Amino acid sequence: MQARETLCMMMEEEIERTREEIGKVEEACEKVEEVLEKVGKSSELENEGTGEEEGQMEDVISATVDMETKQQEKEKSWFEDEKLLEIWNG
């Protein structure tokens, strides 16, 4: 009987140690989740700022390209448009 009681006590001790380890692992997981949330939030903020800057830069580039295209069309059309060329030549 004593062997059985000793074995039960050892098993209970092992169960208790396992519970403590599980508790520590759960705590570590919670801390990791908190850190991941903070990192996710900070990268979202960085992306928002970058997205706005990129959007603004794209608008500036687009406007510049549009202006250059219109200027090229004006220059190009004056020489290539036969009616304008006839008027110019008189």
N, C-alpha and C positions, 0 to 999 in steps of 0.2 A: 504494500500500500504506500509506503513512503516513497518508493521510486516513482509511483504514479503521481503522487502529490508534488514531488520535486519536478517532474516533467511538466505538470500543469503550471507550476510557478514559473518555470523557465519559459514556457510558451507565452504566458501572460506578460512577462518582462519583454519578450521579443515583440509581442504585439504592441506594447506601450512604446518601445523604441521606434517601431515602424510608424506609429501614429505621429510621434514627434518629428520624424524625418519627413513625413508627408506634409505636416504643418509647415515645416521650414521650406519645402519645395513650393507649396502654395503661396507662401509669403514672397518668395523669390519671383514666382510667376507674376504676381500682382505688381511688384516693383518693375519688372520688365515691361509689362503692359502700360504702366504709367509713363515710363521713359519713351516707349514707342508712340504713345499718344502725343507727348510733348514734341517729339521729333516730327511726327506727322503734321501737327499744327504749325510748327515753325517752317516746314518746307512748303506748306500750303500758303503761308504768308509770303514767303520768298517768291513762289510761283505767281501769286497775285500781283506783286509788284513788278516782276519781270514781264508778266503778260501785258500789263498796262503799258510799260515802256516799249515793249515790242510792238504793241498795237499802235502806239503813237508814232514810232519810228516807221512802221509800215505805211501809215497815212502820209508821212512826210515824203517817203520814197515814192509812193504812188502819185502824189501831187507833183513832185519834181519830174517824174517820168511823163506825166500827162502834159506838163508845160513844155518839156523838151519835144515831145511828139507833136504838139500843136505848132511849135516854132518850126520844126522840120517840115511839117505839112505846108506851112505858109511859104517857106523858102522854096520848097520843092514845087509847089503848085504854081508859083509865079513863073518859073522857067519852063515848066512842062505844060502848062495850060496854053493851048494855041491861041485862044481869044485874047488872053492877057498879053501874050507875046506879040500878037498883031497890033494891039493898042499901043504897046511900048514902042514897037518899031515904026508905028505911024502909018 
